[in-house]
Amino acid sequence: MEIQEIVSNQKAFFKTQQTKNIKFRKMYLEKLRDIVIKNEDLLYEAIHKDFGKSRFDTFTTELSFVLNDIDYYLKNVSSFSKPKRVTTNLSNQIGKSSIHPEPLGCVLVIGAWNYPYQLSLSPMIAALAAGNCCILKPSEIAENTMKVMAQLINENFPPEYLYVYEGGIDETTALLQLKFDKIFFTGSTKVGKIVYKAAAEHLTPVVLELGGKSPAIVTKDADLEVAAKRIVWGKFLNAGQTCVAPDYLLVEESIHEQFLEMLRKQITEFQYGPDAEQYTRIINRRNFDRLVKLIDKDQLYFGGNSDERKLYIEPTLLNNVNWEDEVMQEEIFGPLLPVISFNSFNLVLNTILDLEKPLAAYLFTQNSEEKDAFTAKLSFGGGCINDVIMHLGNDRLPFGGVGNSGIGNYHGKFGFEAFSHQKSVLEKATWGEPSIKYPPYSDKKLNWIRKLL
């Protein structure tokens, strides 16, 4: 069946109103949960083939998010979907006002390869919870996970409701030529611009989850041991192939050498060897070559070893890095951590302000004034103070970018709202209405309107 026909069938099915039924939504969310649980081993096997991700990391950073999202919406979809009464202003009396969340229709979700289950299925789940039909296009770069998601979903869900479309650039291009009621894309800023341009042809609203160079700042007032452990974990999780990983490190000069040594020690303790279960390989040769070229031997503080046969790059610390260096020009998206020292906290905030707004930002300090300045002054999608990445684990916090790092957000209630339209309804009584707003007009009527408004 051609994708145009599937999209057309989804639009027709949406018009039957079946997806607006809460029992219908819950039935299929429960079915998806059962499929994920029943096929965990198959999901683990596929992602391990793609880039060596362990069962531990796959569950904690992928499947647990998916299962928690399903449980969250099963618990909350009824209350989220109910009309909500709001106050009616004086000029609209006698009347009552309400907001009715309604699904958008047929939506397209384009997933990313670095967390192929979480970044494909989580927005898809939000779309289904909100009552939409959905086309899911996983990333072809993680080929095995794309195939297993297509197999499990397309064999168990009616295509007029939910369908996984396999393929690469050509297939994605074909999808983008079709009209959807919303497009949700996770990936690079470069491709995000292509998606945005294609969506504009149909006036299709978008959520763009992009990336950027996310800074982590460590001041002399930080708990350095905690900072080193959390930064090393967050940076080298998934071999640095994480959109909210600390992209580069800014360390106050007075603790610079001490903290570098603490980072080196922590990397050694975590044992990120070529065959370590807790360390994934680089997704493909193209990205491997790109990352190896960014390693400046003159700046090498620790690591730098690689094995192209295994697509392995050792966790690498780069010291004496300048803002003009190649490694500081674009998001690294790999296990290289440039370290830059600073003397003035306020000046380093101003430097970050001159750059594109990042998807995430992190600060390690016990100084309350520094915490306040970081939060008030910097613009970023989301972040942490004295931790990294973990803000994604709270479904009460929206996740999304700002400026170059993205448009819109999701997670929890924000995901439901991302795929919903908030429809306003005013119901007026048919009695007791004054004639003040109707012609013929007069100064007396105008004076009354001025008082009422």
VOMARZA-480989 format. One line per 8 residues: number of its first residue (from 1); their letters; for each residue x, y, z of C-alpha. Coordinates in pm, 1 decimal. Example, Ala and Ser with C-alpha at 12.3 -4.5 7.8 and 13.67 -1.06 7.14 Angstrom:
2
1 = AS = 1230.0 -450.0 780.0; 1367.0 -106.0 714.0;
This chain:
453
1 = MEIQEIVS = 0.0 0.0 0.0; 137.7 341.6 -97.9; 203.0 591.7 179.2; -31.2 845.2 15.0; -312.7 592.5 46.4; -230.2 519.5 409.3; -232.4 889.9 498.2; -559.9 933.3 311.8;
9 = NQKAFFKT = -708.8 637.3 499.7; -592.6 783.3 830.9; -761.9 1113.8 753.6; -1081.7 928.7 666.0; -1061.7 717.2 980.1; -1008.1 1023.5 1198.1; -1332.1 1169.7 1063.0; -1522.9 869.7 1203.6;
17 = QQTKNIKF = -1457.2 1022.9 1550.2; -1340.5 687.8 1691.8; -1003.9 818.8 1811.6; -1178.2 1080.0 2025.9; -1321.7 802.6 2241.6; -1118.4 769.9 2563.4; -1177.2 393.4 2585.8; -1043.7 358.0 2230.2;
25 = RKMYLEKL = -726.0 548.1 2317.8; -668.1 350.5 2635.8; -726.8 19.3 2460.2; -449.8 83.7 2210.4; -212.3 232.6 2468.3; -254.6 -82.0 2676.3; -197.1 -292.6 2366.5; 126.0 -104.7 2290.6;
33 = RDIVIKNE = 244.4 -153.0 2649.6; 180.2 -526.8 2626.7; 366.4 -549.0 2295.2; 671.6 -368.0 2434.7; 684.2 -586.3 2745.5; 630.6 -909.8 2552.2; 901.2 -823.0 2297.4; 1168.8 -671.4 2520.9;
41 = DLLYEAIH = 1429.5 -926.0 2413.1; 1362.5 -850.3 2046.2; 1396.6 -476.3 2113.2; 1722.1 -529.1 2304.6; 1864.7 -742.5 2025.8; 1783.2 -488.4 1754.5; 1941.4 -190.4 1927.5; 2250.0 -391.1 2020.2;
49 = KDFGKSRF = 2296.9 -471.4 1651.8; 2271.0 -103.2 1564.8; 2532.6 35.1 1803.0; 2606.1 -203.4 2084.7; 2369.5 -61.8 2345.0; 2334.4 -277.9 2656.4; 2011.7 -410.2 2804.5; 2072.2 -189.1 3110.5;
57 = DTFTTELS = 2111.5 132.2 2909.0; 1830.0 38.4 2672.4; 1587.8 -10.9 2956.8; 1691.6 292.3 3163.7; 1720.0 542.1 2876.1; 1466.7 402.2 2629.5; 1204.8 145.0 2731.4; 1145.4 281.2 3081.6;
65 = FVLNDIDY = 1055.4 618.3 2926.6; 818.6 449.9 2682.6; 646.0 239.0 2949.0; 624.6 529.1 3194.1; 471.3 748.9 2922.1; 204.7 488.6 2851.7; 120.3 450.8 3221.3; 114.1 828.6 3263.7;
73 = YLKNVSSF = -136.8 881.3 2984.1; -350.7 585.8 3086.5; -381.1 752.8 3424.4; -435.2 1108.2 3301.3; -591.0 1101.1 2954.0; -947.0 1119.1 3086.4; -885.1 1432.2 3292.8; -671.2 1595.3 3020.7;
81 = SKPKRVTT = -950.2 1546.5 2765.3; -1234.6 1694.0 2969.4; -1364.2 2041.4 2884.1; -1247.9 2298.7 3137.2; -1473.1 2580.8 3252.1; -1321.4 2927.5 3263.4; -1454.1 3259.7 3388.5; -1681.1 3451.7 3153.8;
89 = NLSNQIGK = -1617.7 3826.0 3140.1; -1884.3 4088.2 3203.0; -1945.1 4177.9 2839.1; -2031.0 3814.3 2758.9; -2289.2 3770.5 3031.1; -2523.2 3588.1 3051.6; -2299.9 3305.8 2930.1; -2052.9 3032.7 3017.3;
97 = SSIHPEPL = -1707.9 2970.4 2869.9; -1509.3 2650.5 2830.7; -1196.0 2509.8 2667.3; -1227.1 2178.7 2483.7; -901.7 1990.3 2409.3; -940.2 1814.9 2076.8; -702.8 1603.2 1865.3; -549.0 1762.3 1558.5;
105 = GCVLVIGA = -606.0 1475.7 1314.5; -336.9 1288.6 1122.1; 14.1 1363.7 1250.6; 365.4 1270.3 1142.7; 638.2 1178.7 1393.7; 995.7 1163.0 1261.8; 1224.6 995.6 1514.4; 1599.2 1012.3 1577.5;
113 = WNYPYQLS = 1861.8 737.5 1571.4; 2050.5 809.5 1893.4; 1765.9 700.4 2123.1; 1559.6 527.2 1855.8; 1287.9 383.5 2080.3; 1241.6 676.1 2318.1; 1259.4 952.9 2056.0; 1022.7 772.7 1818.6;
121 = LSPMIAAL = 772.4 607.8 2050.5; 738.1 874.1 2321.3; 604.0 1148.9 2090.3; 395.8 886.0 1909.8; 239.5 781.5 2241.5; 156.7 1144.8 2322.1; -6.9 1180.5 1980.0; -221.9 869.7 2035.0;
129 = AAGNCCIL = -313.3 976.2 2389.0; -434.3 1307.7 2249.1; -660.2 1120.0 2005.4; -474.7 1147.4 1675.0; -394.3 906.7 1396.7; -20.0 880.3 1343.4; 245.7 798.9 1084.8; 577.4 715.1 1253.6;
137 = KPSEIAEN = 897.9 748.8 1052.2; 1189.3 614.4 1257.7; 1545.6 697.2 1160.9; 1690.3 462.8 901.2; 2038.4 515.6 1046.1; 1947.0 279.6 1331.0; 1819.8 27.3 1077.4; 1746.1 -267.9 1302.5;
145 = TMKVMAQL = 1539.7 -68.9 1551.7; 1347.3 85.0 1262.3; 1263.2 -262.6 1131.7; 1158.8 -403.6 1468.5; 930.6 -105.8 1541.2; 773.6 -144.8 1197.1; 724.5 -516.8 1253.1; 567.8 -488.8 1597.9;
153 = INENFPPE = 341.5 -194.1 1522.0; 233.5 -272.4 1167.6; 145.0 -630.4 1259.1; -64.6 -525.9 1558.5; -227.1 -191.5 1473.3; -464.3 -96.4 1191.2; -272.4 116.8 938.7; -559.7 364.4 918.0;
161 = YLYVYEGG = -484.0 445.6 1282.9; -110.1 391.9 1332.5; 155.4 300.4 1080.2; 536.3 283.3 1077.9; 685.6 389.5 746.3; 1032.8 254.5 675.6; 1292.8 409.6 450.6; 1556.2 676.0 417.7;
169 = IDETTALL = 1588.9 1025.6 276.6; 1372.3 959.9 -29.3; 1087.9 818.4 178.9; 1108.0 1103.3 429.0; 1105.6 1355.9 145.0; 794.0 1192.0 3.9; 625.5 1209.2 343.6; 704.1 1578.1 379.4;
177 = QLKFDKIF = 527.0 1652.8 53.2; 200.7 1533.4 206.9; -26.0 1744.5 424.1; -39.1 1653.5 793.2; -210.2 1824.1 1082.5; 118.9 1838.9 1274.4; 477.7 1728.3 1223.4; 699.1 1631.0 1515.3;
185 = FTGSTKVG = 1068.7 1605.1 1426.6; 1368.6 1511.2 1637.8; 1714.4 1556.1 1485.8; 1970.3 1809.2 1373.4; 1911.5 2179.6 1321.8; 2016.3 2139.5 957.7; 1746.3 1880.6 882.3; 1501.7 2065.6 1108.4;
193 = KIVYKAAA = 1514.8 2360.4 868.2; 1425.2 2128.7 579.6; 1129.3 1988.4 773.7; 1014.7 2337.5 873.5; 1031.2 2460.3 514.5; 831.4 2162.0 387.3; 570.9 2205.3 661.7; 531.6 2572.7 573.3;
201 = EHLTPVVL = 408.1 2475.2 225.3; 95.1 2332.3 391.1; 84.4 2570.1 690.4; 144.7 2262.7 904.6; 242.0 2336.6 1266.7; 561.4 2172.8 1389.4; 745.7 2063.1 1697.7; 1118.8 2061.4 1627.3;
209 = ELGGKSPA = 1340.1 1892.4 1886.1; 1688.1 1989.9 1772.3; 2019.7 2032.2 1952.9; 2311.0 2268.1 1989.9; 2620.7 2314.4 2199.7; 2501.8 2266.2 2556.5; 2745.8 2410.2 2812.7; 2828.0 2282.3 3158.2;
217 = IVTKDADL = 2980.8 2533.6 3399.6; 3179.5 2434.4 3708.8; 3276.1 2705.1 3959.1; 3510.5 2690.8 4255.3; 3207.1 2669.0 4484.7; 3092.6 2336.3 4338.0; 3110.1 1996.4 4504.4; 3382.7 1884.0 4266.5;
225 = EVAAKRIV = 3358.1 1508.9 4325.1; 2984.6 1507.0 4259.9; 3031.7 1732.9 3957.4; 3299.8 1510.2 3805.8; 3096.5 1192.2 3850.0; 2774.2 1337.9 3709.2; 2941.3 1515.3 3416.3; 3137.1 1205.6 3312.2;
233 = WGKFLNAG = 2824.5 990.0 3334.9; 2610.2 1235.9 3136.8; 2871.4 1319.1 2873.8; 2971.8 962.9 2790.7; 2630.6 804.0 2823.3; 2549.6 655.3 2481.3; 2908.6 745.3 2382.5; 2817.0 1112.7 2389.2;
241 = QTCVAPDY = 2545.0 1064.8 2127.2; 2287.0 1247.3 2337.1; 2124.8 1576.5 2236.0; 2128.3 1708.8 2594.6; 2476.7 1585.0 2684.3; 2720.7 1850.4 2807.5; 2884.3 1954.2 2480.5; 3168.3 2147.8 2637.1;
249 = LLVEESIH = 3290.3 2229.5 2986.7; 3366.2 2570.8 3136.6; 3576.8 2542.0 3454.4; 3685.7 2822.7 3683.6; 4060.0 2872.1 3645.9; 4147.3 2823.0 4013.7; 4019.2 2462.7 4004.7; 4090.7 2387.1 3639.9;
257 = EQFLEMLR = 4382.4 2145.4 3675.8; 4233.5 1979.9 3982.2; 3902.8 1919.3 3808.3; 4063.4 1782.7 3491.0; 4237.9 1522.3 3701.4; 3911.5 1435.1 3875.6; 3744.7 1387.7 3537.3; 4027.5 1162.2 3421.1;
265 = KQITEFQY = 4002.6 956.1 3738.4; 3626.1 920.4 3704.9; 3648.1 808.3 3342.0; 3899.6 543.2 3444.9; 3674.4 420.1 3726.6; 3375.8 384.7 3492.2; 3581.7 152.0 3267.0; 3471.2 263.7 2921.6;
273 = GPDAEQYT = 3671.7 3.2 2732.8; 3614.3 -109.6 2371.2; 3409.0 -408.3 2484.1; 3246.3 -254.8 2791.9; 2875.4 -322.0 2829.0; 2823.9 29.9 2968.0; 2964.5 201.9 2658.8; 2808.9 205.9 2312.7;
281 = RIINRRNF = 2990.7 233.4 1983.7; 2957.9 520.3 1735.5; 2653.4 470.2 1513.8; 2837.5 452.7 1178.8; 3163.7 512.8 996.5; 3067.5 860.8 879.1; 3017.9 984.7 1233.4; 3326.3 796.4 1351.9;
289 = DRLVKLID = 3545.2 971.1 1093.8; 3391.7 1309.6 1172.7; 3466.5 1272.4 1543.3; 3821.6 1143.0 1501.1; 3904.4 1450.5 1290.8; 3799.2 1675.0 1580.8; 4064.2 1530.6 1814.2; 4355.9 1774.7 1822.1;
297 = KDQLYFGG = 4658.7 1585.1 1951.7; 4808.0 1907.8 2088.3; 4501.7 1953.7 2309.8; 4471.7 1592.6 2420.4; 4457.3 1559.9 2799.1; 4315.3 1208.6 2825.2; 4188.1 939.1 2589.0; 4190.8 990.0 2215.2;
305 = NSDERKLY = 4230.5 623.7 2120.6; 3997.7 474.4 1863.2; 3925.9 153.7 1674.5; 3756.0 200.4 1338.9; 3678.9 -172.4 1311.9; 3471.5 -157.6 1631.2; 3357.9 204.2 1574.1; 3499.9 274.2 1919.5;
313 = IEPTLLNN = 3626.3 612.2 2037.5; 3767.2 634.1 2387.2; 3622.2 902.4 2617.0; 3842.2 1200.4 2540.3; 3924.3 1517.0 2732.8; 4057.8 1813.3 2534.6; 4237.6 2088.0 2728.4; 4351.1 2440.7 2639.0;
321 = VNWEDEVM = 4062.0 2469.3 2395.1; 3972.3 2805.8 2242.0; 3630.3 2926.3 2130.4; 3759.4 2947.9 1771.8; 3870.6 2582.7 1751.6; 3689.5 2348.2 1513.0; 3555.8 2136.4 1797.7; 3369.9 2443.1 1929.4;
329 = QEEIFGPL = 3192.4 2533.3 1604.9; 2915.5 2273.5 1596.3; 2750.7 2022.5 1829.1; 2999.4 1740.1 1888.5; 2753.1 1453.7 1941.6; 3022.3 1213.7 2050.7; 3261.4 1124.0 2335.8; 3484.0 1432.5 2312.9;
337 = LPVISFNS = 3474.7 1686.2 2595.8; 3651.2 2020.2 2535.3; 3743.7 2206.7 2854.0; 3781.1 2585.4 2866.6; 3886.3 2779.9 3176.3; 3736.9 3112.2 3288.9; 3808.0 3377.4 3550.9; 3480.7 3570.3 3567.1;
345 = FNLVLNTI = 3146.9 3392.8 3607.6; 2952.4 3690.9 3471.5; 3178.0 3721.6 3169.4; 3139.9 3353.5 3082.7; 2760.8 3390.7 3101.2; 2787.6 3683.2 2859.9; 2996.8 3470.4 2623.7; 2731.5 3197.8 2621.8;
353 = LDLEKPLA = 2466.1 3463.1 2560.6; 2641.7 3559.6 2236.8; 2602.9 3204.7 2102.8; 2293.8 3027.5 1969.6; 2053.3 2923.7 2243.8; 2134.2 2564.7 2347.0; 1896.4 2277.3 2410.8; 2039.1 2234.7 2761.0;
361 = AYLFTQNS = 2267.2 2410.9 3007.3; 2418.9 2294.7 3335.1; 2575.0 2464.6 3635.7; 2766.2 2311.9 3925.0; 2793.7 2539.4 4227.1; 2674.2 2586.5 4583.9; 2672.0 2964.6 4540.3; 2313.4 3093.7 4543.1;
369 = EEKDAFTA = 2401.6 3413.7 4354.8; 2557.7 3209.5 4073.7; 2249.3 2985.8 4060.6; 2021.2 3287.2 4033.5; 2233.1 3454.7 3764.5; 2252.5 3131.6 3559.8; 1875.7 3080.5 3569.8; 1782.4 3443.4 3508.4;
377 = KLSFGGGC = 2039.5 3537.7 3246.9; 2079.2 3238.0 3016.4; 1816.9 3119.3 2769.6; 1815.0 2744.9 2703.9; 1562.7 2468.7 2649.5; 1601.6 2307.9 2990.9; 1877.2 2216.3 3229.7; 2001.3 2131.9 3576.0;
385 = INDVIMHL = 2188.7 2284.6 3863.1; 2432.1 2032.6 4013.0; 2336.1 1758.0 3769.8; 2309.4 1685.4 3398.2; 2038.8 1528.5 3175.7; 1816.6 1423.2 3467.6; 1558.6 1698.6 3406.3; 1429.8 1473.8 3126.6;
393 = GNDRLPFG = 1318.5 1221.8 3386.5; 1053.8 1450.1 3539.7; 735.4 1430.8 3332.7; 610.0 1748.2 3501.1; 880.5 1946.9 3321.6; 840.6 2033.2 2952.4; 1121.3 1915.9 2725.7; 1205.3 2122.2 2419.2;
401 = GVGNSGIG = 1439.3 2377.9 2273.4; 1438.9 2750.7 2212.0; 1568.8 2945.2 1914.4; 1807.9 2730.6 1710.1; 1763.2 2436.7 1946.9; 1397.4 2383.5 1869.6; 1032.1 2483.6 1863.0; 768.7 2350.6 2102.5;
409 = NYHGKFGF = 795.6 2092.9 2378.2; 655.2 1768.7 2508.8; 670.2 1511.9 2796.2; 377.7 1451.0 3028.9; 88.3 1693.7 2996.3; 295.8 1905.8 2758.2; 306.9 1614.3 2512.4; -70.8 1582.6 2522.5;
417 = EAFSHQKS = -104.6 1955.4 2459.1; 150.9 1945.4 2175.8; -83.7 1720.5 1978.5; -407.9 1892.5 2081.4; -599.2 2202.6 1985.3; -749.2 2404.9 2268.8; -1091.6 2486.8 2128.3; -1271.7 2783.4 2285.9;
425 = VLEKATWG = -1649.6 2772.1 2327.8; -1876.9 3049.5 2455.5; -2239.8 2952.4 2519.0; -2475.6 3246.4 2558.2; -2823.6 3259.2 2707.1; -3096.7 3378.2 2474.7; -3259.3 3610.5 2726.3; -3161.7 3920.4 2920.6;
433 = EPSIKYPP = -2931.6 4074.4 2659.5; -2909.6 4457.0 2657.4; -2923.8 4640.1 2324.7; -2612.0 4843.2 2399.4; -2391.7 4677.7 2134.7; -2644.0 4704.1 1853.8; -2701.7 4997.3 1616.1; -2800.8 5270.8 1608.2;
441 = YSDKKLNW = -2502.6 5392.2 1812.3; -2500.8 5691.4 2049.6; -2268.0 5872.7 2287.5; -2469.3 5734.1 2576.0; -2409.3 5377.1 2459.9; -2038.7 5447.8 2411.1; -2009.7 5585.4 2764.3; -2170.5 5269.9 2902.1;
449 = IRKLL = -1935.8 5050.0 2696.5; -1635.3 5242.4 2826.2; -1749.9 5169.1 3182.1; -1815.0 4800.8 3111.5; -1490.8 4736.4 2924.9;
